[in-house]
Amino acid sequence: MCDSFPKTKSVIDMAKTIFPLTLLLSLLLSSISLTLAADYPLSTKSRWIVNKSGHRVKLACVNWPSHLKPVVAEGLSSQPMDSISKKIKEMGFNCVRLTWPLELMINDTLAFNVTVKQSFERYGLDHELQGIYIHNPSIVNTPLINAVVYSLGRNDVMVILDNHKTVPGWCCSNDDPDAFFGDPKFNPDLWMLGLKKMATIFMDVNNVIGMSLRNELRGYNHTAKDWYTYMQRGAEAVHGSNPNVLVILSGLDFDADLTFLKDRPVNLSFKKKLVLELHWYAFTNGTGQWKSHNVNDFCSQIFTKEHRTGGFLLDQGFPLFLSEFGTDQRGGDFEGNRYMSCMLAWAAEKDIDWAVWALTGVYYFREGKRGVVEAYGMLDANWHHVHNHTYLQRLSVIQPPHKGPGIKHNHHKKIFHPLTGLCLVRKSPCYESELTLGPCTKDEPWSYSHGDRLEIKGGHKSCVEGETSVGRSVKLGKKCTKIKRISATKMHLSFKNNDGLLVCLDVDSDNNIVANHCKCLTGDISCEPASQWFKIF
């Protein structure tokens, strides 16, 4: 937000008499020059999100919370907003899912009569306020309209505005008073009014490419019938107020269920703007489930479940946005670690649009406590360094698009190792070469065909050989062996070695590819198969 933002009471009062939020933001926009790509707005083409030229734009987003009680984007007491925006871009994200509470739009007192300074003082956040004075002084005395949208635009980062809750605060439980339409704090008419205001405010802000209508609909009274009634009305309200943005609809049961759309599609007056969203965490599949099952068997079951609950929409020609996923980056989340390898394999194969939870290093004020560290956060507590570089590396393979309109199609495969976020590559370009893991950006022309041979084409064509002993390196050569995809997940790549033993590709401590006895194929709940998981896509 720029220093020339109008701060006098007379200007704010004058804005209120017309259309308060729209005019106030237009004054702000007039003083900001955004450096944006020229191919907005975005639309949809079958299951793909595309730009004005019809080329695919893959959403690789991070969630930036702004819906908690201070109603200020997290982190602005720790770093200048432009520094955070630049860091988002440096980490390989092209998009932010920015959360906001409905009261910001329907409560004029909150939106206009409460400044950033007053909001922090209300919750006794004196230390955090001093940080705002140091790092983002221009927003101290401004209303609670989110300035980071424009900072992201200056750094070529797209924004999806996500209505996360009605009342500012942490989310979510079935007992929340704003869980579903008709709950005490979820008036559908006020919700639509708030959506219209937010959509109108950002009508001419090109980097605002989408609006997510409501996060994680849930509760004891949620029904598919009411979902159709209100979500369709909300979608029309947003599109009527701002036809440029993608309209993103979440499902039921904490956004884990879109099954009801299989036989009854959404009925809207507009086309080529509709996106559906889905959430998937380890606990989405039930507490303790990843711990109490064989991981191959359970991951395979979850692949099937995710297709049934939402993945089928890709087959029906709708974009599907995995708008929340993630796990504890400190490494101690046993179930989360198992889930993450499974989820990444699925996301890579589907080449899906996504938003990881979350950017946050530490929250100003969460559930009555100050300075709560976000274990799932991409940034550290100072909002400056990457929290976990290995975790970011694992996401890197799903950041770029691999297929879709305008994407160069070379018919080559990648062989992705979800546990590390790396891919199968040659140690050297020589004809006979050992195999290792390396960046997935390396253009290795793999093919998997012709009698189940795993081949590299280009120059001297060579393939995976079977003449190796257990524990020894796997090499490329001319004596091709048959590679079978086994186990329920089809991610174990197996072959018979020169001793006649069934072995699988595995990874040693130096990331070299070796042949080992195939492990954890079924039954054993304690065994960890992820070192032997390779996804061909």
URMO-V483212 format. One record per helix or strand of 3 or more residues. SS is the DSSP state (A for helix, B for strand). FROM is the first residue (numbers start at 0). TO is the last residue. If there is no record, write none. Layout:
[[SS & FROM & TO] [SS & FROM & TO]]
//
This chain:
[[A & 8 & 28] [B & 42 & 44] [B & 47 & 49] [B & 59 & 63] [A & 80 & 89] [B & 94 & 100] [A & 102 & 105] [A & 107 & 112] [A & 115 & 121] [A & 125 & 134] [A & 136 & 138] [A & 147 & 153] [B & 157 & 164] [A & 187 & 200] [B & 207 & 211] [A & 223 & 240] [B & 245 & 248] [A & 258 & 260] [B & 273 & 278] [A & 281 & 284] [A & 294 & 314] [B & 318 & 323] [A & 333 & 349] [B & 352 & 355] [B & 361 & 365] [B & 368 & 372] [A & 388 & 395] [B & 414 & 416] [B & 421 & 425] [B & 433 & 437] [B & 445 & 448] [B & 452 & 455] [B & 461 & 464] [B & 474 & 476] [B & 483 & 485] [B & 491 & 495] [B & 501 & 506] [B & 511 & 516] [A & 529 & 531]]
//
